[in-house]
Amino acid sequence: MALELRASCEQCGTTLAAEGEAYICIHECTYCPSCTTALGGVCRNCGGELVRRPRPPEPLTS
């Protein structure tokens, strides 16, 4: 099962690029770096730890 790469911050609505820096909790709530700092690294929805979201893999070439 793949992560849902949400396109915007749940706190401020800033657009987040799939390859850009973003933070997620265990439920995939997604935040920009500024909001993550303001929230003290804790998800406002579930109280879970916010960690850096992995970047999507590079496309495979044949």
WOLIN-V296200 format. One record per residue. N is the residue number from 1. RES is the residue in one small letter. SS is DSSP state (H for helix, E for strand, L for the rest). Layout:
{{N:RES:SS} {N:RES:SS}}
This chain:
{{1:m:L} {2:a:L} {3:l:L} {4:e:L} {5:l:L} {6:r:L} {7:a:L} {8:s:E} {9:c:L} {10:e:L} {11:q:L} {12:c:L} {13:g:L} {14:t:L} {15:t:E} {16:l:L} {17:a:L} {18:a:L} {19:e:L} {20:g:L} {21:e:L} {22:a:L} {23:y:E} {24:i:E} {25:c:L} {26:i:L} {27:h:L} {28:e:L} {29:c:L} {30:t:E} {31:y:E} {32:c:L} {33:p:H} {34:s:H} {35:c:H} {36:t:H} {37:t:H} {38:a:H} {39:l:L} {40:g:L} {41:g:L} {42:v:E} {43:c:L} {44:r:L} {45:n:L} {46:c:L} {47:g:L} {48:g:L} {49:e:E} {50:l:L} {51:v:E} {52:r:E} {53:r:L} {54:p:L} {55:r:L} {56:p:L} {57:p:L} {58:e:L} {59:p:L} {60:l:L} {61:t:L} {62:s:L}}
